[in-house]
Amino acid sequence: MERLQKVIAASGICSRRKAEELILAGRVSVNGKIVNNLGTKVSIEDVVLVDNKEINIERKEYYLLNKPRGYISSVSDEANRKVITDLIDTKSRIYPIGRLDYDTTGLIILTNDGKLANILMHPRNKVEKTYLAKIEKCLTMEELFKLKKGIYIDGVICKPSRVKIKKHDEEKDIDLVEVTIHEGRNHIIKRLFKEINHDVIKLKRTKYAFLELDNLNSGEYRYLSKEEVDKLYSYERK
């Protein structure tokens, strides 16, 4: 159930403030009855008319996608590059929560639920994201300690929750490092390693909050369950 003015605004015909004015003016009906109470809530099953024209009540949709390399985390691209919304079979206006770089793969959530998107992206809620980075040159113990202690980037410290070397290949001089962070600044994992003079060869997000990729292949997606969505909502700090 959603407030009537929010549903009208979400349909794209006007702003929420204008929708409230329409309701108070008696220009909105729900299931054949004029409604002028701003506290009214409606569901996907209700028929809402504004000036005798039915609006489309968009059902909330939630997807977990294993993003492939070579896709933009956006709904469109001026350079006509492939966008991740093309991978989801839906007519709803969904969008990604946060971003993954063009060459970064892994877990990303897509939805048309703006409230949940704000909860998951707001810094105060400290939602964890876990990445697996393949880096050039093996980490020294001193560099590993620096990562764990936190590194200043653009004057703001980025302190990972966890840093763990998953694979150490001295012969190839390559490490596979798992990093968990709360924040979502652009290119933040690559920039962390760059600060200690390591380039990231490959980067994959393996976990977002409690969600994991499990058996999803690259380019595959699944729906989030109601229980999963409710649990994501619980990350909001009042």
N, C-alpha and C positions, 0 to 999 in steps of 0.2 A: 504494500500500500504506500502511495506517495501523495503528498499534498497536491491539491488540484492545480494551484498556480505553478508549481514546479513542473508538473506534467505538461501543462500548456506551453510553458517556456521551452521545455525539452523537445516539443514537436517542431520548433523552429519558426513559429508564426509571430512571436513577439518576445520581449523581455519578461522576466518574472514580475517586475513592478507593473508593467503594462497589463500582464495577466491578472494581477490583483485588481486593477482598475476595472477590467472587463467583468470580473466576478461580481464586484460591488455594484456595478451598473446593471446587473441582471441580464447580461448578454451571454451567459454560460449555462448550459443545462447538462445534467448527468442522468442518463437513463430516462430521458423525457421530462425531467423536472428541473425548473430553474433553481440554481444554487447561488446564494450570495454570502455564504459563510467561508471565510478564508481558511478555516480549520478543516474543511472537507478533504477527505482522502479518497482516492480512487485506485482501482487495480486495472490490470490488462483486460479484464472481462467487461469493464464498464464502457458505455458509449458516451463520449463527451462531445458536445456540440458548442462551437463558438460562432455566434451570429448565424446559427442554423447550419453550420458546416462542420462535419465530423473531422476531428483531428486524429492523427495516428499516435496511439500510446505505445511507445517503444518498450519492448520487453528488455530487461537488463540481461546482458550476456557476459560470460566470463570464460576466457580461454587461457590455457597454458600452452605455449608454443616453444618448440626446440628450434630456435632461429638458425638458419643456415648462413654460411659466409656469403657475402655478395648481395645482401638485402639491406635496405635503409629502414631504420626504425621510425617510420613515419607513415602517413596515410597518402602522401603524394610526394613527387620529386620533380623539380624543374628540369633536371638533366635526364629525365625519363629512365632513371635507374629503377630496379625492382624494389618494391616496398613490401613489408611483411604482412600488411593487411590483404594482399593478393593471395596469401597462403590460406586464409580462413574463408570457409564457405558460409557466408552470411550476407544478408542485405542490410543489416544494421550498421550504423555509423560508429564502428568501434575504433579504438586508438590504443597505442601501446602505453603502458605505465612505465615511464622512464625510457631510457635509450640504451641500445647496444651499438657499438661502432659497426661500420660497413663490413669490416673483416673480423668482427667478434661474433662468436656463436653462443648458443645455449639458451637458457631459460628466460623467457620474457612473458609477461602477462598482458593480455589485451582485453578491453572491456568498453562498454558505453556508460559505465557507472562513474561519474565524475567525483562523487563523494569518496568512494573507495580509492580512486586514484590519488586524491589529495591526502588521504590518510597514509597511504603507503609511501608517498614521496616526501611528506613533511619531515624535516630533520628531527623535530622533537620526539617523533615516534620511534626513532632508532631501529628501523626495520633492517635486519641483516641480509647482506647479499654475499654469496661465496663464489669465488672465481678460481679457476685453475689456469695458471700462467706458465707457459714454456718460455724460458728466458735464455738469452745468450750469456755465456760465462757462468761458472758455478759461484754461488753465494759464499762469501766468507762468513765466519761467525760474527765478525764485527758488523758486517752489512745486515745480517739477519737480526742482530740486536737492534740496529738502527730502525729497521722496519717495525719491530715489535714495540719499540719505544715511541714511535711516531715521527713523521717527517713533515716539516712545514712546506706547504705548496701555496704560492701566492699569499704568503703571510698568515695562512690558516693551517693549523696542524691537522694532519690526517693520521689517526692512530688506529690501525687494524685491531679488530677483536681477537683474531687468531692469525698466525702465520706458521705454516708447516711445510717443510720440504718433503714432497711425496716421492721424488726420484732424483738421484744425484748421479750424473754421468760424467765422471772426470775425463774419460777418454774423448768424448765429443765436446766436453766443456759446456754442458747444458744442464739446467736444473728444471724440474717441474715443481712449481710452488703453489700451494693452496693458500688463498688470502680471503679473509672474511672482514667486511667493512660495513659501517652503518650508512655512510654518506653516498651521494650520487652525483658528484661533480663529473663533468665531461672528461673522459679519458683518464680517470683518476688512477686506475691500476697501472696503466702504462706510464703515467707521470711519476708514480711512486718508485717504480723500478728505474726510471730514467734519472731520478735524483741520486741514485747510488750507482749510476753508470752501467745499467743493464738494459738491453733492448728486449722487448717482448716479441717473441716470434709468433706465438699463437695464444689466443685468450678465449676462454669459455666460461660462461656463468653456469654453475652447476646447481645453485640453490638460491631461492628467494624466500625469505622468512622461513617457514617450515616446508615449503614446496620443493620437490626435487624432480629431475627429469625422468627418473625411473627408466622405463624401457622405450621411451619415445625416440624414434630415429630423427635425424636431421630433416626439418621441414614438416614434421608431423605435429599435431596438436591434439588436445583433449579439452573437454568441458570441465570447469571446476564444479565440484559438488556444492550443495547448499551449506553443508557443514564446513567445507573449506572456506567458502566466502564469509561465513559467520566468524570463523577463526581469524581471518584477515582483518575483519572489522574490529576485532578485539584489540588490535595493536594501537588503536587511537588512545592517546593519553589526554585526559581532561585537564 
